[in-house]
Amino acid sequence: MLRIITLNLNGIRSAWRRGLLPWLDRQDADVVCVQELRADAADLDEQMRSPAGLHAYYRHAARKGYSGVGLWCRTKPDRVVDHLGSTEFDAEGRYLRADFARLSVVCLYQPSGSSSAERQQAKYRFMALIGPHLKGLAGSDREIIVCGDWNIAHQEIDLRNWRGNRGNSGFLPEERAWVSGLLNEDGWCDVYRRLHPQATGEAYTWWSNRGQAWAKNVGWRLDYQLATANIAATARRAAIYREERFSDHAPLTIDYEYTLATADKD
């Protein structure tokens, strides 16, 4: 069984203080994809550099205390790719890929456009960049799982107040259509939705820190694992962990009937 977890940390040091490591120790995960490190390499202590005995890889943002992604892997990858070839977005630390024989796991952190019109335009630029890249990956001969915070709720069932958010970043028609294109035209599978096609409130992975969004479960589903068809078909279990709060996001865990050891023998 291959267990993959994705989680936006909203700061790795904050998540550590909130008890992420003891929980992670119990998960027996093969790959953990984390986003929004908000820390430089010098800010990480020894546990963060190699959590739970895993091989750790990071792409930090050039801007201090901002963005950044990480991959924690039980099996050492054959290759790690930490860039997209974009001066703008490589400097923000938004992409990290680990290759294991014919399997690739990608950690992705799509920009949010909620803070300003300028950041929404940056989000559109990132979508224009990553879209063709993902299409190319889907058309390759590899099995691919892309994990991360996409900052888009795809369908009305993916957020509590969908009517009031139709004009807001994260639920704009252009953003939702872009996700539909990935799924319907480029061959990607939304693995959680494959296993739980009608789930609503239990599917949310992010809650605003404003008001009582968490207490009232006024959430959004922003964190996905998208996979190519063959490996998506092996998914057996998907769970969102909400018993503890390590971040304003919740961890999404998916188990696939696929092993890295088998992949290495292919």
Residue, then its C-alpha position, 0 to 999 in steps of 0.5 A: m500500500l502506498r500512503i500519501i499525505t498532503l498538508n498546507l502547514n501555514g508555517i512549518r514551525s507553527a505546525w511543529r508547535r501544534g503537534l504535527l510530528p507526533w501525529l506524523d510518526r503514527q501515520d506510516a506515510d510513504v510520501v508527505c507533501v507540504q506547502e507554505l513552509r514560511a521558513d528558510a533552510a536556516d530556520l529548520d531544526e534537525q527534526m524538520r530537516s529529517p522528520a520521522g526518519l524520512h528523506a526531506y527535500y525543500r524548495h524555499a521561497a526567496r522571500k523570507g517567511y513566505s511560501g515554500v514546499g517540501l517532500w518527505c519520502r520514506t524511500k529515497p527518490d531516484r531524482v528530485v526536481d525543484h523548479l518549473g523554469s519560471t523566474e517568477f514562480d521558482a523564486e516563490g517555491r511552488y513546485l517540487r517533484a520526486d521520481f521513483a522509477r515510473l512513479s512521480v509525486v509532485c508537491l504543488y502550491q498554487p498562489s492565492g489571489s484573495s489578497s489583491a487584484e495583482r495576486q489574482q493576476a499572478k495566480y492566473r499566470f501560474m495557472a497558464l504555466i502549470g496547466p501545459h506542464l500538467k498536460g505534458l505529465a499526464g501524456s507521459d508514460r509515467e504514473i503521476i500524483v500531484c498533491g497540494d493546495w490548489n486554492i480553488a474549490h472546484q464545485e458547489i459542494d466544495l465549499r459551504n457558502w458557494r452562493g456568496n463566493r461566486g465572485n471571490s478568488g478561489f471560486l471564480p468561473e475561470e478558476r473552476a473551468w480551469v480545474s474542469g479542463l484538467l479533469n475532463e480534457d487532460g486526463w487527471c482524476d480528482v482522487y478524493r472525489r472518485l472515492h467520495p463523489q457526494a461528500t460535502g462538509e466532511a470534504y473541507t480542508w481549509w477554514s478561515n481564521r476569521g469568525q467561527a469558520w472552524a467551529k461552524n464548519v464553514g470550509w472549503r475543499l482546496d487541497y487535492q490529490l490529482a492522479t493519472a488514470n491507472i494509479a488513481a484507479t488503485a486508490r482505496r481510502a481517502a481521509i481528512y484528519r480533523e481531530e487536531r489542528f496543525s494549520d488552517h488546513a487539514p491533512l488529506t491522506i490517500d492510500y493507493e494499492y501500489t508500492l514504491a518497492t514494486a515500482d522500483k522493480d519495474 
